[in-house]
Amino acid sequence: MELINTKTMFTIIAFLIAMPLSAAQEKEKNYVLQNQALKISFSSSAFGFDCTSIENKLVANTRFIVPKDNDLSLPGLWTITMSCLLDTGKRETIQLDNKNSSGNKTAKTENDDKLVLQWKGISLPDDSNRLDVTATIVLAQGEEPSIWYIQVENHSKKWCVDSVCYPVLRTICKPGTADVLLPYGAYGGTLRKNNTSTFDDWYPSGSPYCAFQFMAFNQGDSGLYIGAHDGGENFKKLKLTSEQHVTFELYAENMGMAASGRVPSFPYVIAAYRGDWWNAAKIYRQWALQQKWSRKGWLATREDMSTKKFLDIGFWFHGNASTKELLSSQVLRSDMIVARKLFAPLKLALHLYDWHQIQFDSEYPEFFPAKEGVIDDIKALESEGTSVMPYTNALLYDIGLASFEQARPFTVKKQNGILLSGPASAPGRELAEMCTYTEFWQQKMTDICNQAITELGVTGIYLDQLGGHHAQLCFDTSHGHSLGGGGFWTEGYRKMLDSVTKITGPNGIYLTSEMFAENYIDYIDGFLVAHLPLNIHDVPLAQAVYSGYTSCFGCYESERDEIDTFSMLQGEAFIWGIMPGWLKTPLVRQQEKAELAKKLALYRMAAKDFLIYGELLNEVHIEPKAGNVKRTVYGPYMAVTTHIEEFRPVMGSIWRTYDKKSLGIVVMNMDSQPHKVKFSVNIEQWLKKDAAKEWGVYRILPEGSIFEKLAKSHLLERDIILDSHEVLLLAIRPVEGIATVKLVDPVRMENVSNQAAVMAESFLFDQEMTKQKLNIYLEKDIVDALFASSIEAIINIVNDGKDIQKLQIIWPDNNTEEVVLSHNQSTTLKHNISFAENKAMYTKCEIGIKKGVFAKKIPLYVNLIAPLQIAIDIGQSIESNQISSLKIAVQNNTEKIQSGKVVMVLPEDWEYISGGNFKDIKPGHKVDIIVKCKVPYYANNDIAVITAKIDEYTVAQRVTAIKSRPQAISRFFKLPPVIDGNLGDWSKMTPTITLDGTQKTQVQISNYKGAEDLSATLYTGWDNKNFYFAAVVTDDIFLQKNLNELIWDGDCIQFAFHFSGKSDIAQITDYSGFGKPDAAKNDGGASIGAALTEVGAIIWQWSPNLQKCKMATLSVICNKDEKTTIYEGQIPWKEIGIKNINMPITWSLTINDRDGEDEAFGWMEWTPGICGTQDPLSFGWLRLQK
C-alpha cells in the first residue's frame, strides 16, 4: 500500500456521501495541544483535523511538519485501506483518509491535555454509515511526550479493514534539511545526514530490515522522536517517503475477511528532545526495557548458566566442515590449535558450518546425520576448551523432501492460499517458509536442538533467520492465529524458544541467531551482526537501546583486507562493545592482524563491567575532527571483489556500569598513523557523586587498572596523542581521597606489566610536576620530515613554583642537557634529530625527563615523507580485457619546482599503455596524472600488486582484476517510439539481449524445459529524456497474480541499474532468501519491474523509492494461445535516478517466471545480481550509442 495515494481512494466523490460543511464547521477554529516541550496543531474539521504543525519548544520552537502547498491536499492524520471479495473472485481495494471521508466529524478537548477526534458513520461503496474512527491525542503537562491512539470500528458485513496508517505526518522536515535516524543497519541504526532518502520496511524483523519501532529527526540539536510503543509486536511497516512524509502502516488482524479486520490498539509516541539521535535512542530504551523481552533484566545480575557461558567467550572464529575429515585434517583443526595458543588466555568459540551431510541452504531441516568424523572432532575441540556452535535454520523447509508433505499444512500461506517459497542455492531445490505459530514447527526445532546437544555434544546452537528475517503475513486458517496481521509471528517464535530453552538451559547451552532482533533478547544469548557491511552512516542503535541487556558478536571482515581496513572494522566494533571476531581461521597466519584482534579482545574483557555488562551512553566527541579516511574493503567469506568505505580514524564511547556507580571512557585510534586527540566528558552528567568523595580516574589495561589522578572538576579532559591502533580506556569511580587509592590493581597477573609500570612511573612524575608547579611540553608533538633529513625538536619548560628546579633532558640520540630554573623562569630547548630512513613511515622518538627519582618519557611523532609523494587511486576492482586508467597523485613536498616520471611496476602479464610523466609541480602542490594499462582477458578475480615509483620512493597497492563485464548496446532514438505494444518502431534494431536458455548459467528455473518454457528477446533504446525497452517473451504459462511491490513473484521483467560510482551498495545481500528486491535503502541505484497485472500494465519501482513509476509508460500484450507476451515501455531517466546519461551505467535484467501458484518461482538473467543475491558488481555495462 502506498503511504499517501489520492488515486486509490475509490473515487471518493463517486462513492461517498459528501457531507456539506455547516456554518459552524466553516467558522471552527484549529485545535492546539501544548506543554513545556511540545506544541501540536490540528486543522478544523473542514480540513479533516490534519496535523499541521509540531513544534519543539525545548529548542527555539523549532517547527516540524512543513508540507509544500501542493501536499496540503494529501491526508495529514490517517489513512485506512479496506477490501472486499467480489463475486468474480477478485478483490477490490479502497482507501479512506481523515480529510476526504464522509460521516459526522467532531472534536472534543478534555482538561486542555487531551484531544478526541471522531469520524462517525463513514460510508463505504454500497454500504452506508459503516465505519467509525476515533483518534485520541494526549499531551500531559511538563515536558511529557504526546501519546496518540487510533480506534477503528468496522460495522460492515461486506468490507474488511486491511491496514491503517497512523499518524500520517506530511513532510516532517524539508528534504535535505534534517538528520534522520532509521532503524536498520549493521548495528541496528542508520543516520542519514541532511536526508533525502526513503525507508519502507517490515517490523518485527532483524537489523537488515527494521529492528526498532521508531524514527527520529534532528534539525540541529532540535529533535523529534516518533515511535510505536507496541509491546504486542504487531506486524507493521515504518515508512518515510522522498518528501519526508512519515507514518506507521499497521496491518489488521483477520485482514481480508468480510466484516472483520481488527486494528490492534497501542500508543504511538511523539516526543521533543534537545540533543541528537542518542537522546532519541534513550527515549525508546526507557520504554523497551519495560517490555516482556527485557524481563530478565541486566546481564550482570542474571543467573542463567547459558548466558554466562556465552559472555565468557573472548573471541570468535567460523569455519566449514567441507570434507568428512575436515577437523582432523590439516586445515581447521590445526588452525584452532594455533589460535588457542595465540589467543590465550581468551576462551575461543567456533561457529561451525557444513557439519551436516546435506548441502548448505538445501534439504532443510534434515540436518542429521552429521558428516563422518565431525562428532569426534567437536568432542576434541570442546575438551580443549573451544566452544563449538553448529549452524541450524529456524525458518525454512525444502519442499523436495519426502517429509515435506507432512510439513506442508504448516507453511506460511499467502492470501490466495499458496505457500510462500523460493529457490534454494542448490539447483532444482526450493525452500518454503514455515509458520512460526504452528506447534509442528515449534516442536521440529525443539527436536533439532535436542539432537544437537545429545549427538553433537556442542555448547551452543545457532538458529539462522530467526532474528534476521522479517515476519510474514500468513493467511492459513488452520494455524489458529489471526489472519494476516497481528503479533502471532513473534509469539510463535517465543513459544518455540521457550520450548527449546527448557532443554538447552539446564545444560548451559547458549543460543544465538543472525542480526539483531529485540523481540527475543530474553531467549537469544547473542546476535551475530557480521553479515552486513559497515559504512559511515551506521550508528550503534542496538547497543544504545539494549546494552547491558543483550550481546552482539562478530564483525564484517575478510582475511584479504589490509591491516588498515582490518583495524577500522574491528576497532569500530570494539568501541561499541561488540564481542570480537567471527573470522576465518586463516587469521592465525596473519600475525599483525591476529595481534591487534587479541589486544582488542583482552581490552574488552578487562573492561567487561562497561563493555559487556554496562550501558552505552553516548559517543566521545573528538576534537579536532579528523577527516574521514577511505579504505578498500573486500567483505566477508574470502570475497574477491572490493568496495570503498569511509571511516572515522578516531572514535570513542561512554559507558556506565549497571549500578550507575562508575563511568567508562573508550577511545581508539584505528588509523595506522598517530592522531592528536582532545575531548572532554562531563562526569556529573552521567554519575551522581557523594559529597564526601572525589572522582578517581583509572587507566584500564588488559592486565589491570592504573590509578591516574583525581579529577579536578566534573569535567574529565584529555589533550593527547594516540599512537597507531592505540586504545585509551579510562574508568571514573568515586574515591575517598588519594590515600585510599591503589596505584596499581592487577586483574590476572602477579607481576605488573612493563606498560603498567611505565604508566605508574608517569603518574608519579606528573603528580610531582603538579606539586612543584612545573609545566613541560613540546612545541609540536607531531612533525613532518623528508627522507634522510633532520628535524628540530623544541621543548618548553616553565617553573611557576617558588623553588629552584633542576631537570635532566635525555634526547633520543642519548645526548643530555641539564636545566636549572629559578622561580617564574622559563626556557626553550632545541635539538636536531636526524633520520636515515628512505621510506614513508611514522616513527616515535622519546624524550626523557628526569627530576631526582621521578622520570617520564614524552613521545615525539615524526612523519617521514618522500620529497615527491605518490598515492595510487584505483577505487574499485579493475576489469580484465579493458584499458584501465589508473589515477596517480603526485605531491611535491620540496621547496623546488619538480618534473619527472612515475614508473609503474605492473604484474608480468599486464600491458603498460601510456602515461606517468609530470611537469612543473610547484612546492606544496599536488597533481593527478593518468597511467593507462591493460589487464589480460583471462584474469578472473585475481589479486595483483601495482607499484608506482619515483626514485627511491615506492607505493604498492593490491587490486582485484575481475572478469570483464558483458556489454549491452542501447541505440539512440531520434524520434521516440510509440508505446503501444506494436514493435514496428524497433524493426531495424539489433536485439540488445537474447535469453534463449543455451547459456545454462543464465537459467535459474527448476526443471527448465528449454526455450518453449521461457525465453526472451529484448531491445533497448534511449534519448536524452527516456530509457526505452521492448521485449518478446515466450512462456508456456503466463501467471501474474500480484500487485505493486509483489509483482516480482510472478511473470514480469525486472531491471536494475547502478550508476553513482559510489561503493556503499557494492555488496548487498537480500536476506529474504528469495527474489524480492530491497526497498529503497541504497543510493546510486534503481530497481524497477514491468508487469501485466489483473488491473493492467504497471511499472513499479522498489528503489530509490518504493512506488509506482508515475511518469513511465507501459504496454503489454499477452497472447496465451501463442504463449508470447510483448512488453514495450518508456521510463524517464529522471525517474530511474540518472541525472547525467554520460556517467558510467551498469545494469542487468531478469525475466521472472512462475508457472503455477504451487510451482517454484524462477527466472532467467542476463547477469547475476538482481534475484537471489543482490550484487551490482555482477552487472554488465549499458552502453548508450548514437
ZIFENTA-V288811 format. One record per backbone hydrogen bond with DSSP energy under -1.0 kcal/mol. CO is the residue of the C=O (numbers start at 1). NH is the residue of the N-H. If there is no record, write none. Layout:
((CO	NH) (CO	NH))
This chain:
((11	14) (11	15) (12	16) (16	18) (22	26) (23	27) (31	42) (33	40) (37	57) (38	35) (39	55) (40	33) (41	52) (41	53) (42	31) (44	47) (44	49) (45	48) (50	43) (53	41) (54	64) (55	39) (56	62) (59	62) (62	56) (64	54) (68	71) (69	72) (71	74) (76	51) (77	168) (78	98) (79	165) (80	96) (81	162) (81	163) (82	94) (83	160) (84	92) (86	89) (90	86) (92	84) (94	82) (96	80) (97	101) (104	120) (106	118) (108	116) (110	113) (113	139) (114	110) (115	137) (116	108) (117	135) (118	106) (119	133) (120	104) (122	130) (122	131) (124	127) (127	124) (130	155) (131	122) (132	153) (133	119) (134	151) (135	117) (136	149) (137	115) (138	147) (142	36) (146	270) (147	138) (148	268) (149	136) (151	134) (153	132) (160	83) (162	252) (163	81) (164	250) (165	79) (169	246) (171	66) (172	65) (174	177) (178	195) (179	218) (180	192) (181	216) (182	184) (182	190) (183	211) (185	188) (187	542) (189	539) (190	182) (192	180) (195	176) (199	240) (201	238) (203	236) (204	471) (206	209) (207	185) (213	228) (215	226) (216	181) (217	224) (218	179) (219	222) (221	275) (222	219) (223	273) (224	217) (225	271) (226	215) (227	269) (228	230) (230	233) (235	251) (236	203) (237	249) (238	201) (239	247) (240	199) (241	244) (244	172) (245	241) (246	169) (247	239) (248	166) (249	237) (250	164) (252	485) (253	262) (254	257) (257	260) (260	161) (262	253) (267	229) (268	148) (269	227) (270	146) (271	225) (273	223) (276	279) (276	280) (277	281) (278	282) (279	283) (280	284) (281	285) (282	286) (283	287) (284	288) (285	289) (287	290) (288	291) (291	294) (292	295) (294	297) (298	301) (299	302) (304	308) (305	309) (306	310) (307	311) (308	312) (310	313) (315	349) (316	582) (316	583) (317	351) (319	353) (320	322) (323	326) (325	329) (331	335) (332	336) (333	337) (334	338) (335	339) (336	340) (337	341) (338	342) (339	343) (343	346) (347	314) (347	315) (348	387) (349	317) (350	389) (351	319) (352	391) (353	321) (355	371) (359	362) (363	366) (364	398) (365	367) (369	357) (371	374) (373	377) (374	378) (375	379) (376	380) (377	381) (378	382) (379	383) (380	384) (381	386) (382	385) (387	350) (388	459) (388	460) (389	352) (390	462) (392	464) (395	434) (397	432) (398	401) (401	404) (403	407) (404	408) (407	410) (408	411) (410	435) (412	420) (413	475) (414	417) (418	414) (420	433) (422	431) (426	429) (429	424) (430	399) (431	422) (432	397) (433	412) (435	438) (438	442) (439	443) (440	444) (441	445) (442	446) (443	447) (444	448) (445	449) (446	450) (447	451) (448	452) (449	453) (450	454) (451	455) (459	510) (461	512) (462	392) (464	394) (465	469) (474	484) (476	479) (483	254) (483	255) (483	485) (486	235) (487	491) (488	492) (489	493) (490	494) (491	495) (492	496) (493	497) (494	498) (495	499) (496	500) (497	501) (500	503) (500	504) (501	505) (504	509) (505	508) (510	461) (511	525) (511	526) (512	463) (513	528) (517	520) (518	521) (520	523) (520	524) (526	513) (527	553) (528	515) (535	538) (537	191) (539	189) (539	541) (540	544) (541	545) (542	546) (543	547) (546	549) (546	550) (548	299) (551	527) (552	579) (553	529) (558	561) (562	566) (563	567) (564	568) (565	569) (566	570) (567	571) (568	572) (569	573) (570	574) (571	575) (572	576) (573	578) (574	577) (579	554) (580	316) (581	555) (583	318) (584	587) (585	588) (586	589) (587	590) (590	594) (591	595) (592	596) (593	597) (594	598) (595	599) (596	600) (597	601) (598	602) (599	603) (600	604) (601	605) (602	606) (603	607) (605	608) (607	610) (607	611) (608	612) (608	613) (610	614) (615	656) (618	654) (623	678) (624	626) (629	647) (631	645) (633	643) (643	633) (645	631) (647	629) (649	670) (651	668) (652	620) (653	666) (654	617) (654	618) (655	664) (656	615) (657	660) (662	657) (663	732) (664	655) (665	730) (666	653) (667	728) (668	651) (671	725) (675	722) (677	720) (678	623) (679	718) (681	683) (681	716) (682	685) (683	686) (683	687) (690	693) (694	735) (695	711) (696	733) (697	708) (697	709) (698	731) (699	706) (703	747) (704	701) (705	745) (706	699) (709	697) (714	683) (716	681) (718	679) (720	677) (722	675) (723	726) (726	669) (728	667) (729	700) (730	665) (731	698) (732	663) (733	696) (735	694) (737	740) (738	741) (743	707) (745	705) (753	757) (754	758) (755	759) (756	760) (757	761) (758	762) (759	763) (760	764) (761	765) (762	766) (763	767) (764	768) (765	769) (766	770) (767	771) (768	772) (769	774) (773	800) (775	798) (777	796) (781	861) (783	863) (785	865) (789	835) (791	833) (793	831) (794	779) (795	829) (796	777) (797	827) (798	775) (799	824) (805	821) (807	819) (808	850) (809	817) (810	848) (811	814) (815	811) (817	809) (819	807) (821	805) (822	825) (825	799) (827	797) (829	795) (831	793) (833	791) (837	788) (841	864) (843	862) (845	860) (847	858) (848	810) (849	856) (850	808) (851	854) (854	851) (856	849) (858	847) (860	845) (861	783) (862	843) (863	785) (864	841) (865	787) (867	893) (869	891) (871	889) (873	887) (878	962) (882	935) (884	933) (886	931) (887	873) (888	929) (889	871) (890	927) (891	869) (892	924) (898	921) (900	918) (903	949) (905	947) (907	910) (911	934) (914	932) (916	902) (918	900) (921	898) (922	925) (925	892) (927	890) (929	888) (931	886) (932	913) (932	914) (933	884) (934	911) (935	881) (936	939) (942	961) (944	959) (946	957) (947	905) (948	955) (949	903) (950	953) (953	950) (955	948) (957	946) (959	944) (960	878) (961	941) (961	942) (962	880) (966	1181) (968	1183) (970	1185) (971	1022) (978	980) (983	986) (984	987) (986	989) (993	1018) (995	1016) (999	1002) (1000	1003) (1002	1165) (1004	1163) (1010	1013) (1010	1014) (1013	1036) (1015	1034) (1016	995) (1017	1032) (1018	992) (1018	993) (1019	1030) (1020	971) (1021	1028) (1022	973) (1025	1133) (1026	1023) (1027	1131) (1028	1021) (1029	1129) (1030	1019) (1031	1127) (1032	1017) (1033	1125) (1034	1015) (1039	1051) (1043	1046) (1044	1047) (1046	1049) (1052	1152) (1053	1090) (1054	1150) (1055	1088) (1056	1148) (1057	1086) (1058	1146) (1063	1066) (1069	1071) (1070	1073) (1078	1080) (1084	1059) (1084	1060) (1086	1057) (1087	1102) (1087	1103) (1088	1055) (1089	1100) (1090	1053) (1091	1098) (1093	1096) (1096	1093) (1098	1091) (1099	1109) (1100	1089) (1101	1107) (1103	1087) (1105	1107) (1107	1101) (1108	1110) (1113	1130) (1115	1128) (1117	1126) (1119	1124) (1123	1035) (1124	1119) (1125	1033) (1126	1117) (1127	1031) (1128	1115) (1129	1029) (1130	1113) (1131	1027) (1132	1136) (1133	1137) (1133	1138) (1140	1143) (1145	1182) (1146	1058) (1147	1180) (1148	1056) (1149	1166) (1150	1054) (1151	1164) (1152	1052) (1153	1162) (1156	1159) (1162	1153) (1163	1004) (1164	1151) (1174	1068) (1175	1178) (1176	1179) (1180	1147) (1181	968) (1183	970) (1185	972))
